[in-house]
Amino acid sequence: MSMRRSLRQLPEPIRAQIPAGAKVLASRELTDGHWAVATAERVLVLEAEKSLVDRPWAEVDRATMDSDTEELTVTWVDGAEPTVLPVGDQPGVADFTFAVKERVDNSLVHVETEELPGGGVLRGAIRRNPDGSLFSQVTISGARRTPTDIDRRAADLETRIRGVVGLTP
């Protein structure tokens, strides 16, 4: 779907909230009446009078579709509560979920994980900002007890992943 067609299909109160110059890749009216919009730089969830979600793709850890519940769950790298998008099963769902997947994949340049003693995973990622510049993220998940040397492990992982893409430590 072209950008112009996507923009024209949006109701005026929703269209008015999209940043000027934003390239809309896909949009979807959700079953709860909100709108989800995937732009080249951001994911937006909008209602008639306000923005509910407005975050760059580099802040998305992953997005998973559950075809049984017809929901797309967006998980954030900062540990914020996941955003559940009730996308439904009407035509166009695949186009929207593909656009989300493509944008998340585009923001990820390199990923490494490290199993932690006692459970949990340390994850290092090189991400792409909307302007194309690269930055590193290190996150921990699923740890029942954080190892005493977690700071050293995180620093070592970050140094390693930054080196892979030529960023200074």
N, C-alpha and C positions, 0 to 999 in steps of 0.2 A: 504494500500500500504506500503510495507516495506521501510525502510530507504534507503537501497542500490538501490532498484528500483527507488525511488524518485530521488536520486542523479544522477543515470545514465540517467534519462530522461531529466535532465537539460542541456541546452547548456553549453559548457565549460566556456565561459566568465561569466556566472551566477554562475556556480558551483564553480569557483575560488574565488568568493566573500563570500562564506559561511564559517563562522569561522571553523577552524580545530576542529574536535571533536564534532561539533554540531550535535544533533540528529534531522534530518529532519522528520517531521511528515506528511507534505503534501506540495505540491507545485502546482502552477497554472500559466499558461501563461494567462495574462490578455488580453482583447480585444484591448488594446492600445499598445500591444507589450512588456510591462514590465512583470516581473515575481514577484509573491507574494509567499513567502516561510514561512511556519509556522514551527519553530523549537521548541524544548521542552522549550527553554528559551526566545525566541525572535520572533517578527514578522519582516519580511524583505520585502521590495519592491525594486527590483533591475532592472537596465537596463544594457545593455552590458558593459558599461564602469564605472558605478558608482552605489553606493547605494543611493536610494531615501528616504527610511525609514529603520531604524534599531533601534528598541525600545523593551525593555523587556515587557512581558505581564502585569506586575504590573502597567505599565503606560497606559494601555487600560481601559477606563471607561466602554465601551460596544462596541459591534459590531452588526449591524443590517443588515439583508438582505432584499432588496427590489426586489421581484420577477418580478415586472412590468418593472423595469429599468435594472434588472440583475446586480445590484451593491451591494457590501458589504461596508457599511460605518463604519469605525473604528473611534470612538470618544475617545479623549485623556483626562486623568484626569487633565492635566495642562491647559486645555482650548485652546490648539493649534487647528488650523483649522483641522476639521476631514479629514481623508484620505479616499477617495472614490476609491474602487477597482472594476473596471468593469470586473467582473468574467465571464460574459456571461452565456450561458445555455448548453454548451457542457458537455459530460460525465465527472464526477469527481468533479463538482461544490459542490455537497452535501458532499463529503469527505473533501474537503478543508474547507467549512464553518463549518462543524462539528468539525474539528481540531481547528479552531479559537475559536469556542464557548467553547470547552473543555478546552483550555488553559486559556481563560479569566475566566471561572468558577473556574479553579484550582488556579488561583492567588488570588481569593476572598475567604477570610476565614469567615468574618463576616461583615455585613453592617447594619447600622441604619440611618434612615433619620428623620429630624425634620422640620416641616413646620415653616416658618418664618412669623411673623406678616407683613402684607402688601404684601405678596407673596414671592415666592422663597422657596428654600429647602436647608438646611444644611445637608450634607451627610458625615457620618463617615464610614470609611472602614478599616478593618484590611486586609492587603495584604501579599502575600508570595513572597519573593525575589527568584531569580533563585536558590540560595543556600539553600532555605528552611527557612531562617530566616523570622520573621514577622516584619512588621512595620505598622504604622497607617497613614492614609490620611484623611484630612477633607477638603471638597470642598463646595462651595456655587454656586448655579445656579438659574437663573430665578428671582433674586431679583431686583425689580424696585428701591427700596430704601433699602440700607443696614441698619439694626437696629443698634442703637447706642451701644447696648450691644453685638454686634456680636463676639467680642473677647472672652468675658466670655462664651457665648453660645458654641463657637467652642472649647474652652478649656474644658468645662464640657462634651461635646459630646466625645471629644478625650479621656478624663479620663475614661469615662464610657465604651467605646468600648475596650480600652486597658485592663481594668479590666476583661472584659468578657473572654479574652483569656489568662489572667495571666501575661500581660506585665505591667511593672511598669509605673506609670503615668508620 
